Every structure is written in C-alpha cells, then in structure tokens.
Amino acid sequence: MCGIVGAVGHEQCSEVILDALKRLEYRGYDSSGIVTINDGAIALKRAVGKLANLDKALRASPLIGDVGIGHTRWATHGGVSTENAHPHVAADRVAIVHNGIIENHRTIRRRLEAVGHKFFSDTDSEVLAHLFVEALDAGLDPAAATRRVLAEIDGAYAFAMMSIDHPDMLIVARNASPLALGIGDAACYIGSDAIALSHLTRKVVYLEDHDYALVRADGVSVYQADGTPVNREAVMVAASPGLVDKGGYRHYMEKEIHEQPDAIAHSLAAMTDESGRLTAKMSDDELRSINGIVMVAAGTSHYATQIARYWIEALAGVPVACEVASEYHYRQPVTAPYDTAIAISQSGESLDTMMAMRHAAKSGLKTIGLVNVADSTIAREADTVLPTRAGPEIGVASTKAFTAQLTVLLCFAVALARAKGQIDIARAETIHAEIQGLPRLVGKALGLFDAIRPVAHQLSQAKSALYLGRGALYPLALEGALKLKELSYIHAEGFASGEMKHGPIALIEDGLPVVALLAADTVMTKASSNLREASARGGKIILLCEARATDEVDYASAVVTVPDVDPLLAPILLAIPAQILAYLTAVEKGTDVDQPRNLAKSVTVE
C-alpha cells in the first residue's frame, strides 16, 4: 500500500521524511518522492524503483526546508514513471501526495483543463493539487479551501497538501484510508501509520473518516467535513513497535478490516495496465488460449475461488472447477477438461496449495499464482503471477487478503471475458468503474460497527448458527460461517439458500440465529422465499443486505445494510459486515481474536 509521510517545523525535514519512508517499505511501492518548501519555492525530487534511487538523488542534490511531504507509490492510474510518481505539483505553488482513488477525476480534470490548468501526469491524484490552486486563487483560507476541495471529490483518500501561500503548515484529510498525526515538542508529523512516526514521537492522533486537519509545528487543528472543530484524542504508541503496529485499534484484525479500502485500491492497481485497462498480466492471445480453469486453494482462499467461478463463467464463458487443495492431487483428478490452474494463497507458502499447483503443472496445465507475497514459493514457481497488494496481514482470520483476492479475481474475469470477445470494451470499462468505487463503498460499510454491536451481543449467546446465501453469495455464506466459528468457537454452517428444504431445515429450532446474505440480483426473490421458510420454523433472521433489498425481508430480527452496488460486486461489499459480525461476536465472548486456538496464519505442513 502507498505510504504518506510529512513534517513541519523539523530542520532538514527531507532527511526525516526519507527515513520515515524507509519504515513504510514493507507496504510495497514502485516509485517515491519528496517535496519541500525553501525560500518561498517548491523543491521536488522523485525516482522510480527502490528508495535507494531517491536517496541517491537527494545526496547529489539535497532538498532544503523545514516543511515537506513524501510518498511511496503503487501505480493506480498511469504507468510507473517519474512523471506519475508523487508528490505532484501544480502551478509551482501547491504540492500533494495521495493514497486511494479519486473516482470522478476525469470529470474534474476536463473542467480544470477547460479553464487553463495544465497537467503533467496520467494520475487521478494530480487533480487534488489543481483543485487547491483554484481554491486558493479564489481567496479562500486553508480551511475553506480544503472544504471546497473535499466537496468536489468522490472516492477513498488520504492526502496531504502544502503550498507556498501557507508555508508554515500541512493540510491533510482522510476518508476510508488511514492517516496519523504525530505531535512532537517543536515539530509535527504525518504518516500513513504510526510506524513511520515512531522514531520521531510517541504522541499520535488518528484522523477519522471525513476529517481534515491543519498541521503546524506547534500543533494540529482537526475539523469535521462541515468545518466543525473536533477533538481527536492523542494516544501514546509504543516506543519501539514491531514491523506492524495496531494503529490505535484493539486488535490486528480490527485494523486489517479497516485497511480494506486501501487493499482493494492497490490490488486493483496491480490489475490495471498503463493505458488504464484491466489486465490479467497476460497478453490477449494468452487469455484467449484459456478454455478451462481449475482453481486450487484452502480455507478462505477456497471460498474466494467459489465466488470467482460465478464471475468467470458468467462473464467469460470459461468452465471453472474449484478444488480443495489438500484433496486435489490425492484423488488423482482428471485434468483433460482444463488447461490452466490458478493457485490462491495469501502467504504463497501454503503447502497444500503449493503441492496442488505442482501436480497441475506436472499434468501439463499452465499455472497462475495469486499471492500477496511477491517472492513466495508459489509466486516463484507459477508461470504467471496475479498479485494482491493487501500489505502484511497479521490476524490469523483473513479479512483484507480475502477482499483483495476477490478484487483481483473479478479483474481477471473481466480481462478474460474481453479478450475472448464475451463482453465489449464498454462493458469492461463499466465494470472497471464499479470496482474503482469499491474503496469508497467499503469505507461506508466500515461505519457499521456500532449498528452490528448489539447483533453480535445476541449472537455471542448462541451455541450454533446458520449462514445462508444464494448465487455468488452462497460461498460468502460459507466464509461468514468460517469466520464466526474460527474466531468465537460458535458452531456455524453455511448453506445455499435453495438447499434448505433438502435437509438443513431440520436444524432450525426456535431462536436459532440464521445469518442471511441478500443482494438485489436475479435470485433475490427466491432467496427471500427460502428465508421465510426458515423464519416460519423459528429461525431468528439476521439480514446482511443491500439497502434496496431490505423490503424483501420484513420479518428479520435484525437488518444490517450496505450501500447499493452492482450485483457483481455484492460478494465483496457484503463480506465487510460478515467480518465485522464475526469479529464483534468474538470480542463479546473474550476469545483471542488475532490468534484463535489451534490455528496458524500460514499452514506449511500437509
């Protein structure tokens, strides 16, 4: 994930910023840069590749100044180049760094270009710098200028801005992307997380969604989106945190749930080529040669394959088999119907999945590794790699790695369908735009913690629970049940809604929690009919659904809604309340959320 750092009031701040960027290298990046203000002018250094290249450029020509911002970038819009690297500068007056996706950047860019603004990159981020120039030219003060900019942009973001008009401050804001403020004795700092700031100060303020702040050497002023001042309590972080800290959250899992907007945005970036088109890291000829896919994975990753099967078969018309990795090569499978194997593993080291991929390769199948660790064994051995960019996931129960996998698999399905002529460019671009909106929608869904808390309190009293879903939400029901039982130790099972009458309905008794996943799709009416059968037999329906689907089930004991979304994306968005419900239920029960009993993060034995 991209990294943001900044300092104001620290002499020779470029050296401090470079050191802070090095502490964020674990997030991954493909370019970097630093900008400072010196003698009323902006000074900029950017480099492609590792921070060593930026370090070398700074040694050759140091940046002077006591205010500056820095960035490590994963390419999202535009290819990997110096011009697309952050920071971005507009009119030699304003510099910005940005994480996330500005969804309406094309509309904003066309408007600004029409009135004379000149752009130098292909990124969505550069519009922020020009919007601030426009606001300052209109005579607005820093706070008013920020409110004007925030009112125009849509998307998930964390950004920092500095201007020669106000050289004593940094302006920052966040929505669904993390940002921390460090309070020092004679200087203040900003960072994507506390790791970047731990060598500078232990006193950290975490911004909340829709906050913006004015950061000066002598302190910070935080405001809500409407300009109302707000007090965000400073917390003391550990003096020597490990590689990844909890960022002010109670558990790593809670932090990782909140990191999903960034994980999705940067995984989407990995699947977008320099022309802005969805890609599968393969040529169109290679994609057209795929006529059958077997997917091998374990646990949560296996459920990701089952969701992806709906996408790939519906969009690309390519048959897909989903195999439990630990069973695949032992049952001596017939591989003739398939020519490609996709092995999915967060760590890239899961032995079951690795052995299954090796068996597929020996059987003559082309192999694709979908992993979160670029130098893992599966990545090294696969013919092609589809990367997720979720960053380190410490909690044993997968959250952000799961939604990142789904994002990459949906992008793969779209690229495959386009290459095979099953969808046209317009349809591919429409889906791409919908995926770009996911970080913002996930950010909204993260606001459900308070709504879900009383539901989790009731669920924590249960001894068993059922999860129901239909279509692509059936595998998500399996994943939701897995999350609940591995975190809270409550027995839970997931079923396809239509299978209720074929046996599972016998399990329903008065008060049994039935967690139902519902989207406004082609099977919504049938799914709601299945739920009514469960309710009629005493099941206590807990509905996780899109807002527009709530009227289908007017007998639920609890309803949790996410924003309306294209049915293709519903499994990704509805995964958020399912994760939150499992997490809060485990918290209610007092179990070890980050390290559930008997479980390991990466299973490296058969």
BELWOSUL-V906566 format. One record per residue. N is the residue number from 0. OMEGA is omega in whole degrees, 0 to 359 (* if undefined). Layout:
N/OMEGA + N/OMEGA
This chain:
0/180 + 1/180 + 2/178 + 3/171 + 4/178 + 5/180 + 6/174 + 7/180 + 8/181 + 9/180 + 10/183 + 11/188 + 12/181 + 13/179 + 14/178 + 15/181 + 16/179 + 17/179 + 18/179 + 19/178 + 20/179 + 21/179 + 22/179 + 23/182 + 24/181 + 25/181 + 26/184 + 27/182 + 28/176 + 29/175 + 30/183 + 31/178 + 32/178 + 33/175 + 34/177 + 35/171 + 36/181 + 37/180 + 38/176 + 39/180 + 40/179 + 41/178 + 42/190 + 43/172 + 44/177 + 45/180 + 46/174 + 47/179 + 48/187 + 49/179 + 50/177 + 51/179 + 52/176 + 53/178 + 54/180 + 55/179 + 56/180 + 57/178 + 58/179 + 59/182 + 60/186 + 61/174 + 62/180 + 63/175 + 64/180 + 65/173 + 66/182 + 67/177 + 68/180 + 69/188 + 70/164 + 71/191 + 72/159 + 73/181 + 74/174 + 75/176 + 76/183 + 77/184 + 78/179 + 79/181 + 80/177 + 81/182 + 82/181 + 83/177 + 84/174 + 85/0 + 86/174 + 87/184 + 88/177 + 89/174 + 90/182 + 91/184 + 92/188 + 93/175 + 94/179 + 95/164 + 96/190 + 97/168 + 98/176 + 99/181 + 100/171 + 101/190 + 102/183 + 103/185 + 104/182 + 105/178 + 106/180 + 107/182 + 108/179 + 109/179 + 110/182 + 111/178 + 112/181 + 113/179 + 114/169 + 115/178 + 116/181 + 117/182 + 118/184 + 119/181 + 120/175 + 121/188 + 122/171 + 123/188 + 124/187 + 125/180 + 126/180 + 127/180 + 128/181 + 129/176 + 130/178 + 131/175 + 132/180 + 133/182 + 134/179 + 135/177 + 136/179 + 137/177 + 138/181 + 139/175 + 140/185 + 141/181 + 142/180 + 143/178 + 144/180 + 145/178 + 146/179 + 147/179 + 148/182 + 149/180 + 150/184 + 151/186 + 152/173 + 153/175 + 154/176 + 155/184 + 156/159 + 157/181 + 158/174 + 159/181 + 160/169 + 161/186 + 162/176 + 163/176 + 164/181 + 165/189 + 166/182 + 167/185 + 168/166 + 169/175 + 170/183 + 171/176 + 172/179 + 173/169 + 174/178 + 175/176 + 176/192 + 177/175 + 178/181 + 179/177 + 180/178 + 181/182 + 182/179 + 183/181 + 184/182 + 185/180 + 186/175 + 187/189 + 188/173 + 189/179 + 190/177 + 191/173 + 192/187 + 193/179 + 194/182 + 195/188 + 196/191 + 197/179 + 198/183 + 199/181 + 200/175 + 201/184 + 202/189 + 203/174 + 204/178 + 205/176 + 206/175 + 207/182 + 208/178 + 209/172 + 210/163 + 211/185 + 212/170 + 213/186 + 214/177 + 215/182 + 216/185 + 217/177 + 218/182 + 219/174 + 220/185 + 221/183 + 222/168 + 223/189 + 224/182 + 225/178 + 226/179 + 227/177 + 228/181 + 229/179 + 230/173 + 231/188 + 232/176 + 233/178 + 234/178 + 235/180 + 236/181 + 237/181 + 238/181 + 239/181 + 240/176 + 241/182 + 242/180 + 243/177 + 244/185 + 245/172 + 246/180 + 247/178 + 248/183 + 249/182 + 250/173 + 251/182 + 252/179 + 253/178 + 254/183 + 255/172 + 256/181 + 257/179 + 258/186 + 259/175 + 260/178 + 261/181 + 262/179 + 263/182 + 264/184 + 265/173 + 266/173 + 267/179 + 268/180 + 269/182 + 270/180 + 271/183 + 272/186 + 273/179 + 274/181 + 275/182 + 276/176 + 277/183 + 278/175 + 279/182 + 280/181 + 281/177 + 282/178 + 283/178 + 284/178 + 285/179 + 286/181 + 287/181 + 288/180 + 289/182 + 290/177 + 291/186 + 292/168 + 293/181 + 294/180 + 295/182 + 296/180 + 297/173 + 298/181 + 299/179 + 300/177 + 301/178 + 302/175 + 303/179 + 304/182 + 305/174 + 306/181 + 307/179 + 308/178 + 309/182 + 310/186 + 311/181 + 312/182 + 313/184 + 314/189 + 315/181 + 316/180 + 317/180 + 318/183 + 319/171 + 320/179 + 321/186 + 322/169 + 323/189 + 324/185 + 325/180 + 326/195 + 327/188 + 328/180 + 329/182 + 330/178 + 331/187 + 332/172 + 333/186 + 334/186 + 335/182 + 336/187 + 337/178 + 338/184 + 339/175 + 340/175 + 341/178 + 342/185 + 343/181 + 344/177 + 345/184 + 346/188 + 347/183 + 348/180 + 349/188 + 350/179 + 351/182 + 352/179 + 353/181 + 354/177 + 355/178 + 356/179 + 357/178 + 358/179 + 359/180 + 360/178 + 361/180 + 362/176 + 363/180 + 364/169 + 365/185 + 366/176 + 367/177 + 368/176 + 369/190 + 370/178 + 371/182 + 372/192 + 373/183 + 374/180 + 375/182 + 376/180 + 377/178 + 378/182 + 379/186 + 380/183 + 381/176 + 382/181 + 383/180 + 384/169 + 385/185 + 386/162 + 387/180 + 388/182 + 389/186 + 390/182 + 391/176 + 392/186 + 393/179 + 394/182 + 395/180 + 396/186 + 397/177 + 398/184 + 399/177 + 400/180 + 401/182 + 402/174 + 403/176 + 404/179 + 405/178 + 406/180 + 407/180 + 408/176 + 409/176 + 410/177 + 411/180 + 412/180 + 413/180 + 414/179 + 415/181 + 416/179 + 417/182 + 418/182 + 419/177 + 420/180 + 421/172 + 422/179 + 423/183 + 424/181 + 425/179 + 426/178 + 427/181 + 428/178 + 429/178 + 430/178 + 431/180 + 432/178 + 433/180 + 434/178 + 435/178 + 436/183 + 437/181 + 438/178 + 439/181 + 440/176 + 441/176 + 442/177 + 443/180 + 444/178 + 445/176 + 446/184 + 447/184 + 448/183 + 449/179 + 450/183 + 451/185 + 452/179 + 453/177 + 454/179 + 455/178 + 456/179 + 457/182 + 458/182 + 459/180 + 460/185 + 461/175 + 462/182 + 463/179 + 464/174 + 465/173 + 466/182 + 467/175 + 468/180 + 469/184 + 470/182 + 471/178 + 472/175 + 473/176 + 474/177 + 475/174 + 476/176 + 477/180 + 478/178 + 479/179 + 480/178 + 481/180 + 482/183 + 483/185 + 484/182 + 485/181 + 486/187 + 487/181 + 488/172 + 489/178 + 490/180 + 491/179 + 492/175 + 493/180 + 494/167 + 495/185 + 496/182 + 497/180 + 498/183 + 499/185 + 500/180 + 501/176 + 502/185 + 503/181 + 504/178 + 505/181 + 506/187 + 507/176 + 508/185 + 509/177 + 510/180 + 511/178 + 512/176 + 513/180 + 514/186 + 515/177 + 516/187 + 517/176 + 518/178 + 519/183 + 520/186 + 521/181 + 522/183 + 523/183 + 524/178 + 525/180 + 526/180 + 527/176 + 528/176 + 529/181 + 530/179 + 531/177 + 532/179 + 533/180 + 534/181 + 535/181 + 536/174 + 537/179 + 538/179 + 539/189 + 540/172 + 541/189 + 542/172 + 543/191 + 544/169 + 545/181 + 546/184 + 547/180 + 548/187 + 549/183 + 550/180 + 551/183 + 552/183 + 553/182 + 554/181 + 555/177 + 556/177 + 557/180 + 558/176 + 559/186 + 560/171 + 561/179 + 562/176 + 563/186 + 564/173 + 565/182 + 566/178 + 567/186 + 568/184 + 569/180 + 570/179 + 571/184 + 572/181 + 573/174 + 574/184 + 575/178 + 576/177 + 577/177 + 578/182 + 579/180 + 580/179 + 581/181 + 582/184 + 583/176 + 584/178 + 585/177 + 586/178 + 587/183 + 588/178 + 589/178 + 590/179 + 591/188 + 592/186 + 593/181 + 594/180 + 595/185 + 596/174 + 597/185 + 598/175 + 599/182 + 600/181 + 601/182 + 602/185 + 603/173 + 604/178 + 605/*
